């Protein structure tokens, strides 16, 4: 294991613990995203790994050696921030070369390394360009090249796409993952954006209130959120409290629901997640033993599907339905639910 944190804890005030007992393992060459809302502790955790913030308790280990007390400049870690922190009075070459000069590299070696890094980020012809003349995306690439140039043992990125507009972020997500994979660097990436985390990470660490809620691959995280918090943070709306009525059957406020998920003992209180793709419209007059009947309260066209909000027994649910249907508020719908698309959290 390349990087390990052991029960890291940091409190800025007696009433506020930013990070509480976090233990994490990261393998060599892995891209791990720390994902969560503002104030969840992800940046504080990153800063403790970097050595910029001293933990109140717990330790940081790298390549089997404890580095908790090692100063940041002796860790050989790279950092990339949201504001890029480029030098406006230096051109692209000088910005990328800065860290190499601080390490005492020769001019010839610096020139070769800068050329290599600029080619890596598709800016080979930009060496003499002033950074003030670059677009936001180009500045982001220069910052990445500068971070990678010294060959850091670990690269840490704190909201590196946060200052860019949505369209540019979408374009750069894939590029950023490909560049990190090509270099083979181990990376810890902080973001509050789930789409960003899904596109870039090998594994995602979801944080809440200074603690880890779930660690999983992007595919596993989306397929099976472990807790109601994770489900809500990923954008799932249909969370229902219920009680196990029989094996594979849960009693909820909208009626009994059949599920394929393994159920605990009868009488156990559970939380169900009804995935947005769980529902299908039942044609008028068709027999349907188990399902939902409700009133449409809102319909939103989302391109490939309709986002339909349904009021069912004082509960508001959201499903994604085919655009072939002509749906409108006030309409009564009967929906069949797929047991495979209902999960116990």
C-alpha positions as CSV (number, residue, x, y, z in Angstrom):
1,X,0.0,0.0,0.0
2,X,1.5,3.3,-1.1
3,X,-0.4,5.8,1.2
4,X,-2.2,5.1,4.4
5,X,-3.9,7.3,7.0
6,X,-4.6,5.9,10.4
7,X,-7.5,7.4,12.4
8,X,-6.7,11.0,11.4
9,X,-8.6,13.6,13.5
10,X,-8.6,17.3,13.2
11,X,-10.8,19.8,15.2
12,X,-10.6,23.5,14.5
13,X,-12.8,24.4,17.5
14,X,-14.0,22.3,20.5
15,X,-17.5,22.2,18.9
16,X,-16.4,21.4,15.3
17,X,-14.4,18.3,14.3
18,X,-13.4,18.7,10.6
19,X,-12.1,15.1,10.3
20,X,-12.8,12.4,12.8
21,X,-10.9,9.1,12.9
22,X,-10.4,8.7,9.1
23,X,-8.4,5.6,8.0
24,X,-7.7,5.2,4.3
25,X,-5.5,3.1,2.1
26,X,-4.4,4.1,-1.4
27,X,-2.5,1.8,-3.8
28,X,0.3,2.9,-6.1
29,X,-1.0,4.3,-9.4
30,X,-4.6,4.7,-8.1
31,X,-6.7,7.8,-8.6
32,X,-8.9,8.3,-5.5
33,X,-11.5,11.0,-5.3
34,X,-12.6,12.5,-1.9
35,X,-16.2,13.4,-2.6
36,X,-18.7,15.3,-0.5
37,X,-20.5,18.6,0.2
38,X,-18.8,21.7,1.5
39,X,-17.6,21.3,5.1
40,X,-17.5,17.5,5.0
41,X,-13.7,17.4,5.8
42,X,-12.3,16.4,2.4
43,X,-10.0,19.4,2.0
44,X,-8.8,19.1,5.6
45,X,-8.0,15.4,5.0
46,X,-6.1,16.3,1.8
47,X,-4.1,19.0,3.7
48,X,-3.1,16.6,6.4
49,X,-1.9,14.1,3.8
50,X,0.1,17.0,2.2
51,X,1.5,18.1,5.6
52,X,0.0,21.5,5.3
53,X,-2.3,20.8,8.4
54,X,-1.1,18.9,11.4
55,X,-3.6,16.4,12.7
56,X,-4.7,16.5,16.4
57,X,-4.3,12.7,16.4
58,X,-3.6,9.8,14.0
59,X,-0.8,9.3,11.6
60,X,0.1,9.4,7.8
61,X,2.2,6.7,6.3
62,X,3.9,6.6,2.8
63,X,5.7,3.6,1.4
64,X,5.6,2.0,4.9
65,X,7.2,5.0,6.6
66,X,5.4,7.4,9.0
67,X,5.5,10.9,7.6
68,X,3.1,12.7,9.9
69,X,5.8,15.1,11.2
70,X,7.7,15.5,7.8
71,X,7.4,19.1,6.5
72,X,5.5,19.5,3.2
73,X,8.5,20.4,1.1
74,X,10.3,17.2,2.1
75,X,7.5,14.9,1.1
76,X,8.0,15.2,-2.7
77,X,4.2,15.5,-3.2
78,X,2.7,17.7,-5.9
79,X,-0.3,20.0,-5.4
80,X,-2.8,21.6,-7.8
81,X,-5.4,24.0,-6.7
82,X,-8.7,25.4,-8.0
83,X,-7.1,28.9,-8.8
84,X,-4.1,27.2,-10.6
85,X,-1.7,29.7,-8.8
86,X,0.2,30.4,-12.0
87,X,2.7,33.3,-12.1
88,X,1.2,36.0,-14.3
89,X,4.5,37.6,-15.0
90,X,6.1,34.4,-16.3
91,X,5.4,32.6,-19.6
92,X,4.2,29.0,-19.9
93,X,7.7,27.6,-20.1
94,X,8.8,29.5,-17.0
95,X,5.8,28.5,-15.0
96,X,6.3,24.8,-15.7
97,X,10.1,25.1,-15.1
98,X,9.7,26.9,-11.7
99,X,9.6,23.7,-9.6
100,X,12.5,22.1,-11.5
101,X,14.6,25.2,-10.9
102,X,13.8,25.0,-7.2
103,X,15.0,21.4,-7.3
104,X,18.3,22.5,-8.9
105,X,17.9,20.9,-12.2
106,X,20.3,21.8,-15.1
107,X,19.1,24.1,-17.9
108,X,19.2,21.3,-20.5
109,X,17.4,18.9,-18.2
110,X,14.7,21.5,-17.4
111,X,14.2,22.3,-21.1
112,X,13.7,18.6,-22.0
113,X,11.3,18.0,-19.1
114,X,9.2,21.1,-19.8
115,X,8.9,20.1,-23.5
116,X,7.9,16.6,-22.4
117,X,5.2,17.9,-20.0
118,X,3.8,20.5,-22.4
119,X,3.5,17.7,-25.0
120,X,1.7,15.6,-22.5
121,X,-1.0,18.2,-21.9
122,X,-1.2,19.1,-25.6
123,X,0.5,22.5,-25.2
124,X,3.7,21.8,-27.1
125,X,3.5,25.1,-29.1
126,X,2.6,27.3,-26.1
127,X,6.0,27.4,-24.3
128,X,6.6,31.2,-25.0
129,X,2.9,32.2,-24.6
130,X,2.1,34.5,-21.6
131,X,-0.2,32.8,-19.2
132,X,-2.5,35.8,-19.2
133,X,-3.2,35.1,-22.8
134,X,-4.5,31.6,-22.1
135,X,-8.0,30.3,-21.8
136,X,-9.1,28.8,-18.5
137,X,-8.7,25.3,-19.9
138,X,-5.2,26.1,-21.1
139,X,-4.2,27.5,-17.8
140,X,-5.5,24.4,-16.1
141,X,-3.3,22.3,-18.4
142,X,-0.2,24.5,-17.6
143,X,-0.9,24.0,-13.8
144,X,-1.2,20.3,-14.3
145,X,2.1,20.2,-16.3
146,X,3.8,22.2,-13.6
147,X,2.5,19.9,-10.9
148,X,3.7,16.8,-12.8
149,X,7.1,18.1,-14.0
150,X,9.1,17.3,-10.8
151,X,7.8,13.7,-10.9
152,X,5.9,13.8,-7.6
153,X,5.5,10.6,-5.5
154,X,1.9,11.6,-5.0
155,X,-0.2,14.3,-6.7
156,X,-3.0,16.0,-4.8
157,X,-5.6,18.0,-6.6
158,X,-8.1,20.3,-4.7
159,X,-11.1,21.1,-6.9
160,X,-8.8,21.6,-9.9
161,X,-11.8,22.1,-12.3
162,X,-13.9,24.2,-9.9
163,X,-13.1,27.6,-11.6
164,X,-14.1,26.4,-15.1
165,X,-17.6,26.6,-16.6
166,X,-19.6,23.4,-16.9
167,X,-19.0,22.8,-20.7
168,X,-15.2,23.2,-20.3
169,X,-15.2,20.9,-17.2
170,X,-17.0,18.2,-19.1
171,X,-14.3,18.3,-21.9
172,X,-11.4,18.3,-19.4
173,X,-12.5,15.5,-17.1
174,X,-11.7,12.7,-19.6
175,X,-8.4,14.5,-20.6
176,X,-7.3,14.8,-17.0
177,X,-7.9,11.1,-16.2
178,X,-6.1,10.0,-19.4
179,X,-3.1,12.2,-18.5
180,X,-2.9,10.9,-14.9
181,X,-3.1,7.3,-16.2
182,X,-0.5,7.9,-18.9
183,X,2.0,9.3,-16.3
184,X,1.0,6.5,-13.8
185,X,1.0,8.9,-10.9
186,X,-0.9,8.2,-7.7
187,X,-3.5,10.9,-7.2
188,X,-5.8,12.1,-4.4
189,X,-8.5,14.3,-6.0
190,X,-10.9,16.5,-4.0
191,X,-14.3,17.5,-5.5
192,X,-17.9,18.2,-4.5
193,X,-19.1,17.2,-8.1
194,X,-20.2,13.6,-8.4
195,X,-20.0,13.7,-12.2
196,X,-16.3,14.7,-12.0
197,X,-15.6,12.0,-9.5
198,X,-17.3,9.3,-11.6
199,X,-15.3,10.4,-14.7
200,X,-11.9,10.6,-13.1
201,X,-11.6,8.2,-10.1
202,X,-10.7,4.6,-9.8
203,X,-12.3,4.7,-6.3
204,X,-14.5,7.3,-4.6
205,X,-14.4,8.1,-0.9
206,X,-17.7,9.7,0.1
207,X,-17.3,11.9,3.2
208,X,-19.9,13.3,5.5
209,X,-19.4,15.2,8.8
210,X,-15.7,14.5,8.9
211,X,-16.1,10.7,8.4
212,X,-16.1,8.2,5.5
213,X,-19.6,7.1,4.5
214,X,-18.6,4.8,1.7
215,X,-15.6,3.7,-0.4
216,X,-16.3,2.1,-3.8
217,X,-15.6,2.2,-7.5
218,X,-17.8,4.7,-9.4
219,X,-19.8,1.9,-10.9
220,X,-20.4,0.2,-7.5
221,X,-21.2,3.5,-5.8
222,X,-23.9,4.3,-8.3
223,X,-25.3,0.8,-8.4
224,X,-25.5,0.4,-4.6
225,X,-25.2,3.5,-2.3
226,X,-24.5,2.2,1.2
227,X,-26.5,4.9,3.2
228,X,-29.3,7.3,2.7
229,X,-26.8,10.2,2.8
230,X,-24.8,8.7,-0.1
231,X,-28.0,8.1,-2.1
232,X,-29.2,11.7,-1.6
233,X,-25.8,13.1,-2.4
234,X,-25.7,11.2,-5.6
235,X,-29.1,12.7,-6.6
236,X,-31.5,9.9,-5.7
237,X,-34.8,11.2,-4.5
238,X,-36.9,8.2,-3.8
239,X,-36.0,7.1,-0.2
240,X,-38.8,5.4,1.7
241,X,-38.9,4.3,5.4
242,X,-40.3,0.8,5.7
243,X,-40.6,-2.4,7.8
244,X,-39.9,-5.9,6.5
245,X,-43.3,-7.6,6.3
246,X,-42.1,-10.9,4.8
247,X,-39.0,-12.2,2.9
248,X,-38.7,-9.9,-0.1
249,X,-41.6,-7.7,1.0
250,X,-41.4,-4.3,2.7
251,X,-44.3,-2.3,4.0
252,X,-44.0,1.5,3.3
253,X,-46.2,4.6,3.3
254,X,-47.0,3.9,-0.4
255,X,-48.0,0.3,0.2
256,X,-46.2,-3.1,0.1
257,X,-43.3,-3.3,-2.2
258,X,-41.6,-6.4,-3.5
259,X,-37.9,-6.4,-3.8
260,X,-35.2,-8.8,-5.0
261,X,-32.7,-7.4,-2.5
262,X,-31.9,-9.6,0.5
263,X,-34.2,-8.6,3.4
264,X,-33.4,-8.8,7.1
265,X,-35.7,-10.4,9.7
266,X,-39.4,-9.6,9.6
267,X,-40.2,-6.5,11.6
268,X,-36.8,-4.8,10.9
269,X,-37.0,-1.1,10.0
270,X,-35.3,-0.3,6.7
271,X,-34.8,2.5,4.2
272,X,-35.6,1.7,0.6
273,X,-34.2,3.3,-2.5
274,X,-36.5,3.3,-5.5
275,X,-34.2,4.0,-8.4
276,X,-35.6,6.5,-11.0
277,X,-35.6,3.8,-13.7
278,X,-37.6,1.4,-11.5
279,X,-41.1,2.4,-12.9
280,X,-43.0,1.5,-16.0
281,X,-46.4,2.9,-16.9
282,X,-49.2,0.3,-16.7
283,X,-51.7,0.6,-19.6
284,X,-55.3,1.5,-18.7
285,X,-57.3,-1.6,-18.0
286,X,-54.2,-3.9,-17.7
287,X,-54.0,-6.2,-14.6
288,X,-51.5,-5.1,-12.1
289,X,-51.2,-6.9,-8.8
290,X,-48.5,-4.7,-7.2
291,X,-47.6,-1.1,-8.2
292,X,-48.2,2.5,-7.4
293,X,-51.0,4.8,-8.3
294,X,-50.5,8.5,-8.0
295,X,-51.0,12.0,-9.4
296,X,-48.4,13.7,-11.7
297,X,-47.3,16.9,-10.0
298,X,-44.5,17.9,-12.5
299,X,-43.0,16.8,-15.7
300,X,-39.5,17.9,-16.9
301,X,-38.1,17.1,-20.4
302,X,-34.5,15.8,-20.0
303,X,-33.7,14.9,-23.6
304,X,-33.5,11.1,-23.4
305,X,-36.3,10.8,-20.8
306,X,-39.0,12.6,-18.9
307,X,-38.5,13.3,-15.3
308,X,-41.9,12.8,-13.7
309,X,-42.8,13.7,-10.2
310,X,-45.6,11.7,-8.7
311,X,-47.6,12.3,-5.5
312,X,-48.4,8.9,-4.0
313,X,-50.2,8.8,-0.6
314,X,-48.7,12.1,0.5
315,X,-45.2,10.9,-0.6
316,X,-43.5,12.6,-3.6
317,X,-41.5,10.3,-5.9
318,X,-39.5,10.9,-9.0
319,X,-39.2,8.5,-12.0
320,X,-37.6,8.7,-15.4
321,X,-40.0,7.6,-18.1
322,X,-39.8,7.4,-21.9
323,X,-40.4,10.6,-23.9
324,X,-42.9,8.7,-26.0
325,X,-45.6,9.4,-23.3
326,X,-47.6,12.6,-23.3
327,X,-47.7,13.3,-19.6
328,X,-48.9,16.4,-17.8
329,X,-49.6,17.6,-14.2
330,X,-52.9,16.4,-12.7
331,X,-52.8,13.2,-14.6
332,X,-53.3,9.9,-12.7
333,X,-50.8,7.2,-13.4
334,X,-50.4,3.6,-12.4
335,X,-46.8,2.4,-12.3
336,X,-45.4,-1.1,-12.1
337,X,-42.1,-1.2,-10.1
338,X,-39.2,-3.5,-11.0
339,X,-38.2,-5.4,-7.8
340,X,-34.6,-5.4,-9.1
341,X,-34.5,-1.6,-9.0
342,X,-35.5,-1.3,-5.3
343,X,-32.6,-1.5,-2.9
344,X,-32.3,-1.7,0.9
345,X,-29.8,0.8,2.2
